[in-house]
Amino acid sequence: MNSIFLALEQLRTQLSQALPAAPGIRHFDVSFPLNDAFDPLAWLGEQQCYPQFYWQQRNGDEELAALGAVTQFSSLALASQFLRAQNAAGDTRICGLNAFNPEQGSLFLPRLLWRRTAGNATLRLQLWSDRSLVEDARVAQDFLQQLRPARSIRPLSVQVEHETHQPQQAEWLKLIRRATETIARGEFEKVVLARATDLQFTQRVNPVALMAASRALNLHCYHFCMVFDASNAFLGSTPERLWRRRGKLLRTEALAGTVASHTDDSQAQRLGEWLLNDDKNQRENMLVVEDICQRLQHSTQTLEVLPPQVVRLRKVQHLRRCIWTELKQADDEQCLLMLQPTAAVAGLPRQPAREFIQKVEPFNREWYAGSAGYLSPEQSEFCVALRSARVQEDSLRLYAGAGIVSGSDPEQEWQEIENKAAGLRSLLLRD
């Protein structure tokens, strides 16, 4: 008998207990033995209720799968207010996405939340009602009846009909020149410009299969997948943490500066050493560090900036500096507004860079360069939504961006976004 079947049976039993005909929030937990080959992503992919959300921490220690919404929020601010108003238990988690514009979001309190931390897993059923918990328990019973057993994920099998870039290469080169001219005039120091690549396929793209393929190959990354409904999803595998909060302890980072990776270890190492010593990339990274420190300084205690590291991924390598501090107040809404969008995804100073992006980019970023993760009263963690794709039926949009500073070479920056987009693109187009 598999773990998920047993856990759901136990939850059905717990649901039948007496509940008050009064408003409130309640949860039931059952421990989940990790003694079978249960894949929460495969289980999510078989369900026909939405939203669905999958998230895995980049070191693999934490993983969650959320299914169905008890209630939904159009911003993290509203989600935070809900947790405070309900005086929710410290581990009550709300999951989802923040858009590039941090005032917009798509977050939800899951009906079912499967969660693994290191070697321990739990399945949680959540109830909430502003009228009657008895009423919501009936809704939850009906929800459990609709669930399907997990099946293994079929490998991706798609054929591309056509591929277009926004902007195309010639237009991109013009944009970069325009950006470096604007930098030379002193309007901003850095701007991050992005490209959207639209792929049209002969059949529907299964976002869960794409997520599984990316998870298997793109190591040392956060993996996230939000399935809004049967036709729409947003997913990605990103190396970058936006923030992690444990109580008042905060960890964030500056991930900026890029070079190609290589399958040969010694070649990859040589490229990594070049990155550590390259003036343009070091300057780009330090601009982000200084910006983050400036944003945090009034809301935190002492800031500690760790020495630079090279993060090696499948297609690229990045320069990273971790920043550790303690917040004066544990406030996720404040964390989001201080940190997103960082100089690594927008530019510096933030406002004129954002205005330039809005003016010149030929597409709307939506969820790209936003963030994906969870919040709860006791802790929260969000990754930056990069190396990502939006799936709609039989089409897919891939995103990739590059940080432009004084001295940026337009051809090199095109190559950089090609390398970044390859992390997901190569899973679809075997070239």
Backbone torsions as a table, in degrees:
resi	resn	phi	psi	omega
1	MET	NA	130.7	-176.0
2	ASN	-85.9	162.2	-171.9
3	SER	-59.8	-43.5	-174.8
4	ILE	-64.8	-40.1	179.0
5	PHE	-60.8	-48.6	-178.8
6	LEU	-63.2	-43.4	-179.1
7	ALA	-62.3	-41.9	179.8
8	LEU	-66.7	-37.7	176.6
9	GLU	-61.0	-43.5	179.6
10	GLN	-63.3	-39.2	179.0
11	LEU	-66.3	-39.2	177.6
12	ARG	-59.8	-41.9	179.0
13	THR	-62.1	-46.3	-178.5
14	GLN	-63.9	-34.0	-179.4
15	LEU	-65.4	-24.7	-176.8
16	SER	-77.8	-6.5	-179.9
17	GLN	-70.8	164.2	-177.1
18	ALA	-67.6	131.7	178.2
19	LEU	-126.3	150.0	-179.2
20	PRO	-74.2	144.9	173.9
21	ALA	-81.5	56.7	-173.9
22	ALA	-141.1	158.7	178.6
23	PRO	-67.4	165.3	176.2
24	GLY	149.0	-175.8	179.6
25	ILE	-128.4	139.4	-176.1
26	ARG	-149.0	146.3	173.0
27	HIS	-136.4	156.2	174.8
28	PHE	-124.5	130.4	-179.7
29	ASP	-114.7	139.9	167.9
30	VAL	-129.1	138.5	179.2
31	SER	-71.8	152.8	-170.0
32	PHE	-127.5	101.2	-177.1
33	PRO	-66.7	132.7	-179.5
34	LEU	-92.0	53.2	-175.9
35	ASN	-108.8	6.5	171.7
36	ASP	-129.8	174.9	-172.0
37	ALA	-85.2	48.7	-178.0
38	PHE	-73.7	126.4	175.7
39	ASP	-113.6	112.2	-176.4
40	PRO	-60.9	-30.1	179.0
41	LEU	-67.3	-42.1	178.4
42	ALA	-64.2	-39.7	179.3
43	TRP	-64.0	-44.7	177.4
44	LEU	-57.8	-44.9	-175.1
45	GLY	-61.6	-21.0	179.6
46	GLU	-87.3	-13.4	-174.0
47	GLN	-83.9	154.4	178.9
48	GLN	-117.1	25.7	173.5
49	CYS	-116.5	150.6	-171.6
50	TYR	-137.8	160.4	-2.0
51	PRO	-73.2	164.5	173.1
52	GLN	-125.3	141.4	-179.5
53	PHE	-141.7	128.8	177.0
54	TYR	-122.5	139.9	-178.9
55	TRP	-150.7	134.3	176.5
56	GLN	-132.2	130.0	178.0
57	GLN	-64.8	150.2	-171.6
58	ARG	-66.5	-23.6	176.0
59	ASN	-89.6	2.0	177.1
60	GLY	81.1	-3.3	-175.0
61	ASP	-72.9	-25.5	-176.7
62	GLU	-129.7	138.8	-177.3
63	GLU	-147.5	139.5	175.7
64	LEU	-142.1	151.7	176.8
65	ALA	-135.7	123.2	-175.8
66	ALA	-119.7	139.3	-175.1
67	LEU	-138.1	127.6	177.5
68	GLY	75.3	146.1	-177.2
69	ALA	-112.3	126.7	170.4
70	VAL	-73.8	-43.2	173.1
71	THR	-153.3	153.9	-175.9
72	GLN	-121.8	158.3	-176.5
73	PHE	-134.1	137.9	-179.2
74	SER	-91.3	4.1	174.4
75	SER	-160.4	158.2	176.5
76	LEU	-66.6	-32.5	178.5
77	ALA	-57.4	-45.1	-179.8
78	LEU	-67.2	-37.1	177.9
79	ALA	-63.9	-43.8	178.3
80	SER	-61.9	-43.7	180.0
81	GLN	-61.8	-39.0	179.0
82	PHE	-60.8	-47.3	-178.7
83	LEU	-60.5	-40.5	179.1
84	ARG	-69.0	-45.1	-177.1
85	ALA	-62.8	-35.9	-178.1
86	GLN	-84.8	-4.6	-174.0
87	ASN	48.8	47.4	-171.7
88	ALA	-65.3	150.0	176.0
89	ALA	-55.0	150.3	-174.3
90	GLY	-55.3	-29.1	-176.9
91	ASP	-102.2	18.7	176.8
92	THR	-73.6	111.9	-173.4
93	ARG	-102.6	135.4	171.5
94	ILE	-112.8	131.3	-172.2
95	CYS	-116.8	159.3	170.3
96	GLY	144.2	-151.3	-170.8
97	LEU	-122.3	149.1	164.2
98	ASN	-111.9	137.6	179.6
99	ALA	-73.9	171.4	175.3
100	PHE	-54.3	-40.2	170.4
101	ASN	-81.0	108.6	-168.8
102	PRO	-66.0	-12.5	177.9
103	GLU	-74.4	-12.0	-179.4
104	GLN	-110.0	144.3	179.6
105	GLY	-155.8	172.3	171.3
106	SER	-140.0	94.1	-175.2
107	LEU	-127.4	156.3	-178.6
108	PHE	-151.6	151.5	170.0
109	LEU	-86.7	113.8	-171.9
110	PRO	-72.8	144.8	170.3
111	ARG	-66.4	-47.3	176.4
112	LEU	-121.7	134.4	177.5
113	LEU	-132.2	114.5	172.6
114	TRP	-94.0	130.3	-175.6
115	ARG	-139.1	132.6	176.4
116	ARG	-121.3	129.2	171.6
117	THR	-122.8	115.3	-173.4
118	ALA	52.3	-119.9	-175.9
119	GLY	-96.7	10.4	-178.5
120	ASN	-115.7	134.2	179.0
121	ALA	-128.0	149.9	-179.2
122	THR	-137.1	144.4	169.4
123	LEU	-112.1	125.8	-176.8
124	ARG	-116.9	134.7	171.0
125	LEU	-106.9	131.8	-174.9
126	GLN	-114.9	137.5	173.8
127	LEU	-121.0	143.2	170.3
128	TRP	-156.5	140.1	176.0
129	SER	-152.9	143.8	173.5
130	ASP	-91.6	3.8	178.3
131	ARG	-122.9	-61.1	-172.1
132	SER	-151.6	123.3	176.4
133	LEU	-65.6	-29.7	177.9
134	VAL	-60.4	-44.2	179.4
135	GLU	-60.4	-47.2	-177.9
136	ASP	-68.8	-30.2	177.3
137	ALA	-63.1	-36.4	176.8
138	ARG	-64.7	-43.4	178.2
139	VAL	-60.6	-41.3	-179.7
140	ALA	-65.1	-40.3	177.8
141	GLN	-58.8	-45.9	179.2
142	ASP	-62.2	-39.5	179.9
143	PHE	-61.0	-45.7	-178.5
144	LEU	-63.1	-31.6	-179.7
145	GLN	-65.7	-24.8	-175.3
146	GLN	-83.9	-9.4	-171.5
147	LEU	-72.2	145.8	180.0
148	ARG	-111.4	155.0	177.4
149	PRO	-70.0	155.7	178.7
150	ALA	-73.2	144.7	170.4
151	ARG	-130.4	156.3	-179.1
152	SER	-65.9	149.2	-175.4
153	ILE	-77.4	126.2	176.2
154	ARG	-70.4	137.7	179.3
155	PRO	-60.7	151.5	177.8
156	LEU	-59.1	135.7	174.9
157	SER	-145.6	93.6	-177.1
158	VAL	-134.7	152.3	176.2
159	GLN	-120.7	130.2	-177.8
160	VAL	-84.1	136.5	175.7
161	GLU	-91.5	-48.4	174.3
162	HIS	-154.8	163.7	-175.7
163	GLU	-137.6	129.8	176.8
164	THR	-133.4	147.2	177.1
165	HIS	-106.5	142.8	169.3
166	GLN	-124.4	106.9	-2.3
167	PRO	-81.5	160.9	171.3
168	GLN	-71.0	170.3	-172.1
169	GLN	-57.9	-45.2	-176.9
170	ALA	-61.1	-42.9	-179.7
171	GLU	-67.1	-38.4	178.1
172	TRP	-59.9	-46.4	-178.9
173	LEU	-60.3	-39.4	177.1
174	LYS	-63.2	-43.3	-179.2
175	LEU	-60.6	-42.8	-178.8
176	ILE	-63.8	-43.8	178.2
177	ARG	-61.2	-41.1	178.1
178	ARG	-62.6	-40.2	179.1
179	ALA	-65.0	-46.3	-178.0
180	THR	-67.1	-32.2	175.4
181	GLU	-66.3	-40.4	179.0
182	THR	-65.5	-38.7	176.5
183	ILE	-63.3	-43.3	-179.9
184	ALA	-60.9	-30.5	177.9
185	ARG	-79.0	-5.6	176.3
186	GLY	84.2	17.1	-178.1
187	GLU	-76.3	-31.8	170.4
188	PHE	-157.1	166.7	-177.9
189	GLU	-93.1	-28.5	-175.2
190	LYS	-153.6	144.5	171.2
191	VAL	-139.6	142.6	178.4
192	VAL	-104.1	115.0	179.1
193	LEU	-104.4	143.2	-175.4
194	ALA	-121.9	163.4	176.8
195	ARG	-126.7	140.1	172.7
196	ALA	-108.1	130.6	176.9
197	THR	-112.3	118.4	-179.3
198	ASP	-98.1	124.3	178.5
199	LEU	-114.5	129.2	176.5
200	GLN	-108.2	130.0	-177.5
201	PHE	-112.3	165.6	179.0
202	THR	-80.3	-14.2	178.2
203	GLN	-144.4	170.8	-179.5
204	ARG	-59.8	145.6	175.4
205	VAL	-97.0	126.3	178.1
206	ASN	-86.2	109.2	-176.1
207	PRO	-62.0	-33.4	-179.0
208	VAL	-67.5	-39.5	177.3
209	ALA	-65.4	-38.8	177.5
210	LEU	-65.7	-41.7	178.2
211	MET	-62.0	-43.8	-179.4
212	ALA	-62.7	-41.8	179.4
213	ALA	-65.1	-40.5	180.0
214	SER	-68.1	-42.0	179.3
215	ARG	-60.0	-36.8	-177.2
216	ALA	-71.0	-30.2	-172.4
217	LEU	-108.8	-36.0	-176.7
218	ASN	-88.3	85.2	-175.1
219	LEU	-78.4	164.0	179.2
220	HIS	60.8	29.3	-180.0
221	CYS	-123.1	153.3	161.7
222	TYR	-72.6	143.9	174.8
223	HIS	-120.8	131.4	179.8
224	PHE	-141.3	146.8	179.1
225	CYS	-149.7	118.7	176.3
226	MET	-112.1	116.0	176.8
227	VAL	-103.0	108.6	-175.5
228	PHE	-74.6	-42.3	179.0
229	ASP	-158.9	-170.1	-174.3
230	ALA	-63.9	-17.3	-174.6
231	SER	-114.4	-15.6	-169.8
232	ASN	-128.4	135.3	178.3
233	ALA	-151.9	159.6	174.1
234	PHE	-136.6	130.7	-174.5
235	LEU	-149.2	165.3	177.4
236	GLY	-176.5	171.4	174.7
237	SER	-132.9	109.5	-170.9
238	THR	-124.2	143.4	179.1
239	PRO	-85.0	-9.0	-163.1
240	GLU	-104.1	128.5	172.9
241	ARG	-85.0	134.8	170.1
242	LEU	-83.5	-56.3	169.6
243	TRP	-158.9	157.7	168.7
244	ARG	-130.6	127.4	178.7
245	ARG	-119.6	132.2	171.7
246	ARG	-124.8	103.4	-170.7
247	GLY	63.9	-117.9	178.3
248	LYS	-101.8	-3.8	-178.1
249	LEU	-79.3	127.6	-174.4
250	LEU	-121.6	134.8	171.9
251	ARG	-123.1	130.2	173.6
252	THR	-139.0	-173.7	-176.3
253	GLU	-162.5	159.8	171.9
254	ALA	-109.5	112.4	177.3
255	LEU	-113.3	98.3	-177.7
256	ALA	-154.9	141.5	-172.5
257	GLY	105.4	122.1	-170.5
258	THR	-138.4	143.5	168.6
259	VAL	-141.0	161.0	178.2
260	ALA	-64.6	154.4	170.9
261	SER	-98.5	-177.9	-179.2
262	HIS	-152.4	145.8	179.2
263	THR	-68.6	-28.5	177.3
264	ASP	-80.3	123.1	-174.5
265	ASP	-58.3	-45.1	-176.2
266	SER	-67.9	-36.1	176.3
267	GLN	-66.6	-42.9	177.7
268	ALA	-60.8	-40.5	179.7
269	GLN	-63.5	-42.6	178.9
270	ARG	-60.8	-43.4	178.3
271	LEU	-63.8	-40.2	178.4
272	GLY	-62.8	-41.4	178.7
273	GLU	-65.5	-39.0	176.1
274	TRP	-59.3	-42.8	-179.5
275	LEU	-60.5	-43.0	-179.8
276	LEU	-61.9	-27.3	-173.7
277	ASN	-108.8	1.3	-176.8
278	ASP	-83.3	127.9	-173.6
279	ASP	-63.8	-45.5	-176.7
280	LYS	-61.2	-46.0	-178.7
281	ASN	-69.5	-38.2	176.4
282	GLN	-62.7	-41.5	179.9
283	ARG	-63.8	-44.0	179.5
284	GLU	-60.0	-43.0	-178.8
285	ASN	-67.7	-43.8	-177.9
286	MET	-66.4	-31.5	175.0
287	LEU	-59.1	-42.3	-179.9
288	VAL	-67.6	-43.8	179.1
289	VAL	-57.3	-50.0	-177.4
290	GLU	-61.3	-40.5	-179.9
291	ASP	-64.1	-45.4	179.9
292	ILE	-61.6	-46.9	-178.5
293	CYS	-60.3	-40.8	179.5
294	GLN	-63.2	-42.2	-178.1
295	ARG	-67.9	-34.2	-174.9
296	LEU	-86.3	-20.6	-163.7
297	GLN	-58.7	-34.2	-176.6
298	HIS	-81.4	-15.1	-175.0
299	SER	-110.0	4.0	-174.3
300	THR	-133.4	169.6	171.7
301	GLN	-84.2	-148.3	-178.3
302	THR	-61.9	137.3	177.0
303	LEU	-98.4	132.6	177.6
304	GLU	-114.3	119.7	178.0
305	VAL	-103.1	120.8	-177.5
306	LEU	-82.8	159.5	179.0
307	PRO	-61.0	156.8	-177.9
308	PRO	-68.0	146.9	175.8
309	GLN	-126.8	157.5	171.3
310	VAL	-102.4	125.1	177.4
311	VAL	-100.1	115.8	-178.3
312	ARG	-96.9	121.1	177.0
313	LEU	-112.7	-175.3	-174.4
314	ARG	-65.3	-42.7	-174.6
315	LYS	-110.8	-24.6	-177.3
316	VAL	-138.5	167.7	172.2
317	GLN	-127.4	145.2	-177.1
318	HIS	-125.5	158.4	172.6
319	LEU	-94.7	129.6	-178.5
320	ARG	-132.8	135.5	168.1
321	ARG	-122.6	124.5	178.4
322	CYS	-85.3	145.4	179.3
323	ILE	-126.5	122.0	-178.7
324	TRP	-116.6	141.3	178.8
325	THR	-160.8	-178.7	174.8
326	GLU	-125.2	129.6	179.3
327	LEU	-75.6	148.3	173.1
328	LYS	-71.8	-28.4	-179.2
329	GLN	-143.6	135.0	179.4
330	ALA	-77.7	97.1	-173.2
331	ASP	-140.3	107.0	-176.4
332	ASP	-70.4	-33.7	177.8
333	GLU	-61.3	-42.3	178.2
334	GLN	-64.5	-42.7	177.8
335	CYS	-56.7	-46.4	-177.9
336	LEU	-62.3	-48.1	-175.8
337	LEU	-69.6	-30.2	177.4
338	MET	-72.9	-39.0	-168.1
339	LEU	-99.3	-23.8	-174.1
340	GLN	-115.6	134.9	-6.9
341	PRO	-79.8	140.5	178.1
342	THR	-74.2	168.6	175.7
343	ALA	-62.6	-19.7	-180.0
344	ALA	-73.9	-19.2	-179.9
345	VAL	-120.2	-11.5	-179.2
346	ALA	-121.8	-58.2	-179.3
347	GLY	141.6	-165.9	-173.1
348	LEU	-151.8	133.1	-15.2
349	PRO	-57.8	153.4	-168.6
350	ARG	-61.0	-47.8	-172.3
351	GLN	-65.4	-52.1	178.6
352	PRO	-62.8	-32.0	177.1
353	ALA	-65.7	-43.8	178.5
354	ARG	-62.1	-40.6	179.8
355	GLU	-64.3	-38.9	178.0
356	PHE	-64.9	-44.4	177.9
357	ILE	-56.9	-48.9	-178.0
358	GLN	-59.6	-35.4	-176.4
359	LYS	-76.1	-38.8	-169.2
360	VAL	-106.1	-24.4	-177.7
361	GLU	-73.1	133.3	-174.6
362	PRO	-84.2	17.8	179.3
363	PHE	-150.5	164.2	177.2
364	ASN	-92.0	127.9	-177.4
365	ARG	-66.8	-29.5	-178.5
366	GLU	52.1	-114.4	-176.2
367	TRP	-84.3	-18.4	-178.4
368	TYR	-61.4	135.9	-179.2
369	ALA	66.7	12.6	167.9
370	GLY	-85.7	-136.9	-179.8
371	SER	-152.5	157.7	-177.6
372	ALA	-135.2	136.7	178.9
373	GLY	164.5	-144.7	-176.2
374	TYR	-145.8	159.1	170.8
375	LEU	-133.7	151.8	174.0
376	SER	-152.7	164.3	179.8
377	PRO	-57.2	-37.6	-174.9
378	GLU	-86.6	-28.3	-178.9
379	GLN	-158.4	162.7	177.5
380	SER	-152.9	157.5	174.2
381	GLU	-157.2	130.1	177.2
382	PHE	-132.3	139.1	173.6
383	CYS	-104.2	158.9	179.1
384	VAL	-79.9	129.9	-173.4
385	ALA	-80.9	74.6	176.9
386	LEU	-110.3	176.6	-179.4
387	ARG	47.0	52.3	-167.2
388	SER	-125.5	168.1	-178.5
389	ALA	-147.4	147.0	173.5
390	ARG	-107.2	128.0	-179.2
391	VAL	-106.7	128.7	172.4
392	GLN	-134.9	107.1	-179.7
393	GLU	51.5	-109.5	-177.1
394	ASP	-103.1	16.4	178.2
395	SER	-125.8	157.5	-176.9
396	LEU	-144.3	137.8	175.8
397	ARG	-114.6	121.1	176.7
398	LEU	-99.1	143.9	180.0
399	TYR	-120.8	146.2	171.8
400	ALA	-156.1	144.4	-178.0
401	GLY	-134.2	165.7	179.2
402	ALA	-140.9	139.6	178.8
403	GLY	-81.9	123.2	-178.1
404	ILE	-105.2	123.6	175.6
405	VAL	-128.8	176.2	176.9
406	SER	-55.9	129.0	179.2
407	GLY	93.3	-0.9	177.5
408	SER	-62.8	137.4	179.5
409	ASP	-98.4	120.3	-174.4
410	PRO	-56.2	-41.6	-179.6
411	GLU	-64.8	-42.5	178.6
412	GLN	-62.8	-39.6	-178.8
413	GLU	-67.4	-34.2	175.5
414	TRP	-63.3	-43.7	178.8
415	GLN	-62.3	-36.6	179.7
416	GLU	-63.8	-44.9	-179.6
417	ILE	-70.9	-29.8	173.5
418	GLU	-60.5	-46.1	-179.8
419	ASN	-63.7	-41.5	-178.7
420	LYS	-67.0	-44.8	-178.9
421	ALA	-66.0	-24.1	-176.3
422	ALA	-64.3	-24.5	179.6
423	GLY	-54.6	-42.0	176.6
424	LEU	-97.8	-37.8	-175.4
425	ARG	-58.2	-41.6	-176.5
426	SER	-66.1	-18.4	176.4
427	LEU	-75.7	-23.6	-178.0
428	LEU	-97.7	-37.4	-177.7
429	LEU	-116.9	105.1	-174.4
430	ARG	-77.0	79.0	-179.3
431	ASP	-122.0	NA	NA
